[in-house]
């Protein structure tokens, strides 16, 4: 029973993590992805900063659930 709950939670976290990462990558532009003029330093502000922090939280949760799924 708890094994299936961990699997469902892990799938949900994986989908959320993929979505948040894709939302972050959309703002970078195609030129920055291939090394063109993406070397300008700028700070994250507003929703971009919240997405960044949310990505970190989701990745820690995903890792924790994956580890618990293996150990239990």
Secondary structure, DSSP 8 states (H G I E B T S, - for coil): -HHHHHHHHHHHHHHHHHHHHHHHHHTT-HHHHTTSS--------THHHHHHHHHHHHHHHHHHHHHHHHH-
